[in-house]
Amino acid sequence: MNLQQFFSETLSNNGASYSILTGELNPTNGYFVSLANKGVTVDLNNFTQKDIVVFISENYDTLSQENHFIGSWISEGIVYLDVTVQVTDKRNALELGYRNGQQAIYDANVGKVIDLPSPQRAGTFTQQRSYITSVIDRLCN
């Protein structure tokens, strides 16, 4: 693995994706969804390649699976490292994003973030699920 390249891409592009299984860096297709409870934050001023090495070693079993990537992005002086899954179907990616409690997913096909509206908290489970389904339908159109 080329840690230097992933590290450099993170800093120069405010984020990157890397597969430790295939060596692929920054795929240009699919949708990337972070997994719940598989992320850490690091202050940008203290971010080093060692943070990446530690993250990979702590998440190696998950990161070594097919279509799993180490993902990074920078926002407001914080570096986020997480395990992401590359999904080919937009609807499946949106559903996975909601199941994993994510605020957004990344569309590598066009290089843009898709924000996920907050799920409905009031009402019955059926009403909450209907709301999410309607949001996903709208985002897929």
Backbone hydrogen bonds, N-H to C=O, Kabsch-Sander energy under -0.5 kcal/mol:
donor,donor_aa,acceptor,acceptor_aa,energy
3,L,1,M,-1.1
6,F,2,N,-1.9
7,F,3,L,-3.1
8,S,4,Q,-2.8
9,E,5,Q,-2.8
10,T,6,F,-2.3
11,L,7,F,-2.0
12,S,8,S,-2.9
13,N,9,E,-2.4
14,N,10,T,-0.8
15,G,9,E,-0.8
15,G,10,T,-0.5
16,A,72,S,-1.4
18,Y,70,I,-2.2
19,S,24,E,-2.5
20,I,18,Y,-0.6
23,G,19,S,-2.2
26,N,17,S,-3.2
31,Y,87,V,-2.9
32,F,106,Y,-3.0
33,V,31,Y,-0.5
33,V,85,V,-2.1
35,L,83,V,-2.5
38,K,35,L,-1.2
40,V,81,L,-2.6
42,V,79,V,-2.4
44,L,77,G,-2.8
46,N,43,D,-1.8
47,F,43,D,-0.6
47,F,44,L,-1.0
51,D,48,T,-0.9
52,I,48,T,-0.8
53,V,49,Q,-2.1
54,V,50,K,-2.7
55,F,51,D,-2.2
56,I,52,I,-2.7
57,S,53,V,-2.4
58,E,54,V,-2.2
59,N,55,F,-1.3
60,Y,57,S,-0.6
63,L,59,N,-2.9
64,S,60,Y,-2.0
65,Q,62,T,-1.6
68,H,65,Q,-1.7
69,F,84,T,-2.9
70,I,18,Y,-2.9
71,G,69,F,-0.6
71,G,82,D,-3.3
72,S,16,A,-2.5
73,W,80,Y,-1.5
74,I,14,N,-1.7
75,S,78,I,-2.3
78,I,75,S,-1.4
79,V,42,V,-3.5
80,Y,73,W,-3.2
80,Y,78,I,-0.5
81,L,40,V,-2.5
81,L,79,V,-0.5
82,D,71,G,-2.3
83,V,38,K,-1.7
84,T,69,F,-2.8
84,T,82,D,-0.6
85,V,33,V,-2.6
86,Q,67,N,-2.9
87,V,31,Y,-3.1
87,V,85,V,-0.6
93,A,89,D,-2.2
94,L,90,K,-2.7
95,E,91,R,-2.5
96,L,92,N,-2.4
97,G,93,A,-2.4
98,Y,94,L,-2.2
99,R,95,E,-2.6
100,N,96,L,-2.0
101,G,98,Y,-1.5
102,Q,97,G,-2.9
105,I,114,I,-2.0
106,Y,32,F,-2.3
107,D,105,I,-0.5
107,D,112,K,-3.2
108,A,30,G,-2.0
108,A,106,Y,-0.9
109,N,30,G,-0.8
110,V,107,D,-0.7
111,G,107,D,-1.4
112,K,107,D,-1.8
114,I,105,I,-3.2
115,D,113,V,-0.6
116,L,103,Q,-3.2
128,Q,124,T,-2.5
129,R,125,F,-2.7
130,S,126,T,-2.3
131,Y,127,Q,-2.1
132,I,128,Q,-2.1
133,T,129,R,-2.5
134,S,130,S,-2.3
135,V,131,Y,-2.3
136,I,132,I,-2.7
137,D,133,T,-2.6
138,R,134,S,-2.2
139,L,135,V,-2.5
140,C,136,I,-1.7
141,N,137,D,-0.8
141,N,138,R,-0.6
